[in-house]
Amino acid sequence: MNFRRGRTSDVPEINLIPLIDVLLVIIIFLMLTTTYSKFSGLEINLPTAEASKPDEPPKEINVTLTAAGQVLVNKAPLASASVQSISEALRRAAGDLKEPVVVINADAKANYQSVIDIMQAAQAAGYPRISFATQSPH
């Protein structure tokens, strides 16, 4: 007795449309519930560093930048904080020194653009060796 003679076997079929619908709903839900953080500013505390002191002090020109934006070259205040006037003051302070190191002593609250101006002035004066003075955290 063969009861299956007239029947053909049905191949099981996976319907992908409901699966795709569910995945799209999950993606939309995740996109709507995700929070995107936007950093408007980073809090940075500068400057501190730990380093050993050199045995022999190099030939250096100290440039001090106050929080108010006043520039002093070897403790002599400048009338103008422009790149050209800082560059001229660096040349005068260097005198006969060959390849002096320009040490920038900038206040932690000083304007960043003023520090960049001092670096540009040192480059314009022909002094590529620049160092930043920091204080130890102790």
Contacts in CASP RR format, 6 or more apart in sequence:
PFRMAT RR
TARGET T0000
AUTHOR 0000-0000-0000
METHOD contacts of the structure
MODEL  1
MNFRRGRTSDVPEINLIPLIDVLLVIIIFLMLTTTYSKFSGLEINLPTAE
ASKPDEPPKEINVTLTAAGQVLVNKAPLASASVQSISEALRRAAGDLKEP
VVVINADAKANYQSVIDIMQAAQAAGYPRISFATQSPH
45 108 0 8 1.000
46 108 0 8 1.000
47 106 0 8 1.000
47 108 0 8 1.000
47 132 0 8 1.000
47 133 0 8 1.000
47 134 0 8 1.000
47 135 0 8 1.000
48 134 0 8 1.000
48 135 0 8 1.000
48 136 0 8 1.000
48 137 0 8 1.000
49 134 0 8 1.000
49 135 0 8 1.000
49 136 0 8 1.000
50 136 0 8 1.000
50 137 0 8 1.000
51 134 0 8 1.000
58 100 0 8 1.000
58 101 0 8 1.000
59 97 0 8 1.000
59 98 0 8 1.000
59 99 0 8 1.000
59 100 0 8 1.000
59 101 0 8 1.000
60 100 0 8 1.000
60 101 0 8 1.000
60 102 0 8 1.000
60 103 0 8 1.000
60 131 0 8 1.000
61 73 0 8 1.000
61 74 0 8 1.000
61 90 0 8 1.000
61 93 0 8 1.000
61 94 0 8 1.000
61 97 0 8 1.000
61 100 0 8 1.000
61 101 0 8 1.000
61 102 0 8 1.000
61 103 0 8 1.000
61 127 0 8 1.000
62 73 0 8 1.000
62 74 0 8 1.000
62 75 0 8 1.000
62 103 0 8 1.000
62 105 0 8 1.000
62 133 0 8 1.000
63 71 0 8 1.000
63 72 0 8 1.000
63 73 0 8 1.000
63 86 0 8 1.000
63 90 0 8 1.000
63 102 0 8 1.000
63 103 0 8 1.000
63 104 0 8 1.000
63 105 0 8 1.000
63 118 0 8 1.000
63 122 0 8 1.000
64 71 0 8 1.000
64 72 0 8 1.000
64 73 0 8 1.000
64 75 0 8 1.000
64 105 0 8 1.000
64 106 0 8 1.000
65 71 0 8 1.000
65 72 0 8 1.000
65 104 0 8 1.000
65 105 0 8 1.000
65 106 0 8 1.000
65 107 0 8 1.000
65 110 0 8 1.000
65 114 0 8 1.000
65 115 0 8 1.000
65 118 0 8 1.000
66 72 0 8 1.000
66 107 0 8 1.000
66 110 0 8 1.000
67 107 0 8 1.000
67 108 0 8 1.000
67 109 0 8 1.000
67 110 0 8 1.000
69 81 0 8 1.000
69 110 0 8 1.000
69 111 0 8 1.000
69 114 0 8 1.000
70 77 0 8 1.000
70 78 0 8 1.000
70 81 0 8 1.000
71 77 0 8 1.000
71 78 0 8 1.000
71 81 0 8 1.000
71 86 0 8 1.000
71 114 0 8 1.000
71 118 0 8 1.000
72 78 0 8 1.000
73 86 0 8 1.000
73 89 0 8 1.000
73 90 0 8 1.000
73 92 0 8 1.000
73 93 0 8 1.000
74 93 0 8 1.000
76 89 0 8 1.000
76 93 0 8 1.000
78 85 0 8 1.000
78 86 0 8 1.000
78 89 0 8 1.000
79 85 0 8 1.000
81 114 0 8 1.000
81 117 0 8 1.000
82 117 0 8 1.000
83 117 0 8 1.000
83 120 0 8 1.000
83 121 0 8 1.000
83 124 0 8 1.000
84 121 0 8 1.000
84 124 0 8 1.000
86 117 0 8 1.000
86 118 0 8 1.000
86 121 0 8 1.000
87 121 0 8 1.000
87 122 0 8 1.000
87 124 0 8 1.000
87 125 0 8 1.000
88 125 0 8 1.000
90 102 0 8 1.000
90 121 0 8 1.000
90 122 0 8 1.000
90 125 0 8 1.000
90 127 0 8 1.000
91 125 0 8 1.000
94 100 0 8 1.000
94 125 0 8 1.000
94 127 0 8 1.000
99 127 0 8 1.000
99 129 0 8 1.000
100 127 0 8 1.000
100 129 0 8 1.000
101 127 0 8 1.000
101 129 0 8 1.000
101 130 0 8 1.000
101 131 0 8 1.000
102 118 0 8 1.000
102 122 0 8 1.000
102 127 0 8 1.000
102 129 0 8 1.000
102 130 0 8 1.000
102 131 0 8 1.000
103 131 0 8 1.000
103 132 0 8 1.000
103 133 0 8 1.000
104 115 0 8 1.000
104 118 0 8 1.000
104 119 0 8 1.000
104 130 0 8 1.000
104 131 0 8 1.000
104 132 0 8 1.000
104 133 0 8 1.000
105 133 0 8 1.000
106 114 0 8 1.000
106 115 0 8 1.000
106 118 0 8 1.000
106 132 0 8 1.000
106 133 0 8 1.000
119 130 0 8 1.000
122 128 0 8 1.000
122 130 0 8 1.000
END
